[in-house]
Amino acid sequence: MAIPKKVLKQVQERDQYCWHCGREDDLVPHHRINRGMGGSKLLDIPENLMMVCGQYNGDMEGNATVGAKARGWGHKLSVWESPEHPVFDCVAFRWWVLLPNGWKITVRDSEAF
């Protein structure tokens, strides 16, 4: 099941580079909370998606060390965690909260809400 085009476009406009390494090519959508094998479309929302390079996407799933770091940065979340959990931009060295409208705000700005 594919991510809805409108949602994918929002995420691609928000994320111009890989959150981990800064690459601007070979970007793929990554579910912070895994959908599983054809899982729920309810997780195809902007706050649960981020654009990362293909290499990092594979490493998060295939390398336990990389996966552990990704969980610490909010790049990977457990099913019981909320997509509102902040995510770390390793390139900009800043924590963000991803919003349902496809935008992001800094953690500091989100404290005003």
C-alpha positions as CSV (number, residue, x, y, z in Angstrom):
1,M,0.0,0.0,0.0
2,A,1.5,3.3,-1.1
3,I,1.7,6.5,0.9
4,P,-1.0,8.9,-0.3
5,K,0.5,11.3,-2.9
6,K,-0.7,14.4,-0.9
7,V,1.0,13.2,2.2
8,L,4.2,12.2,0.4
9,K,4.4,15.6,-1.3
10,Q,4.1,17.4,2.1
11,V,6.9,15.3,3.6
12,Q,9.1,15.8,0.5
13,E,8.6,19.6,0.7
14,R,9.4,19.6,4.4
15,D,12.5,17.3,4.2
16,Q,14.9,18.5,1.5
17,Y,17.7,16.2,2.7
18,C,18.3,13.1,4.8
19,W,17.8,13.7,8.5
20,H,20.9,11.6,9.2
21,C,23.6,12.5,6.7
22,G,22.3,15.4,4.7
23,R,22.2,13.7,1.3
24,E,19.8,15.4,-1.1
25,D,19.5,12.4,-3.5
26,D,18.3,8.9,-3.1
27,L,15.7,10.0,-0.5
28,V,13.0,7.6,0.5
29,P,10.1,8.0,2.9
30,H,10.7,6.4,6.3
31,H,8.0,5.5,8.8
32,R,9.1,6.4,12.3
33,I,6.5,3.9,13.7
34,N,6.7,0.9,11.3
35,R,3.6,-0.1,9.4
36,G,4.7,-3.7,9.3
37,M,4.0,-5.9,6.4
38,G,1.2,-3.9,4.7
39,G,0.1,-2.5,8.0
40,S,-2.2,0.3,8.9
41,K,-2.7,3.2,6.6
42,L,-3.3,5.2,9.8
43,L,0.5,5.6,10.1
44,D,0.8,7.3,6.7
45,I,0.7,10.7,8.3
46,P,3.3,13.6,8.0
47,E,4.3,13.4,11.6
48,N,5.2,9.7,11.3
49,L,7.1,10.1,8.0
50,M,10.6,11.5,7.3
51,M,12.8,11.5,4.2
52,V,16.1,9.7,4.6
53,C,18.6,8.3,2.2
54,G,18.2,4.8,1.1
55,Q,21.4,3.7,2.9
56,Y,20.3,5.0,6.3
57,N,16.8,3.6,5.8
58,G,18.3,0.1,5.3
59,D,20.8,0.5,8.1
60,M,18.1,1.4,10.6
61,E,16.5,-1.9,10.0
62,G,19.5,-4.1,9.4
63,N,22.1,-2.8,11.9
64,A,21.3,-3.0,15.6
65,T,23.8,-0.2,16.5
66,V,22.3,2.2,13.9
67,G,18.8,1.2,14.9
68,A,19.5,2.0,18.6
69,K,20.9,5.4,17.7
70,A,17.9,6.0,15.4
71,R,15.6,5.3,18.4
72,G,17.5,7.8,20.5
73,W,17.0,10.5,17.9
74,G,13.3,9.7,17.4
75,H,14.0,8.4,13.8
76,K,12.5,5.1,14.9
77,L,9.6,4.8,17.4
78,S,8.0,1.9,19.1
79,V,4.3,1.3,18.5
80,W,3.3,2.6,21.9
81,E,5.1,6.0,21.3
82,S,3.4,9.0,19.8
83,P,4.4,10.5,16.4
84,E,4.5,13.8,18.4
85,H,7.7,12.5,19.9
86,P,10.5,15.0,18.9
87,V,13.0,14.0,16.1
88,F,16.6,15.1,15.9
89,D,18.0,16.6,12.7
90,C,21.6,15.4,12.8
91,V,22.5,17.8,10.0
92,A,21.1,21.0,11.5
93,F,21.8,19.7,15.1
94,R,18.3,20.6,16.2
95,W,15.3,18.8,17.7
96,W,12.0,19.2,15.9
97,V,8.3,18.3,16.4
98,L,6.7,17.1,13.1
99,L,3.2,18.5,12.6
100,P,0.1,16.9,11.0
101,N,0.1,19.7,8.4
102,G,3.5,18.6,7.1
103,W,5.4,21.4,8.7
104,K,7.9,21.2,11.6
105,I,8.6,23.4,14.6
106,T,11.6,23.5,16.9
107,V,11.1,21.8,20.3
108,R,11.6,25.2,21.9
109,D,8.7,26.6,19.8
110,S,6.5,23.7,20.5
111,E,6.7,24.4,24.3
112,A,4.6,27.5,23.6
113,F,1.6,25.3,22.7
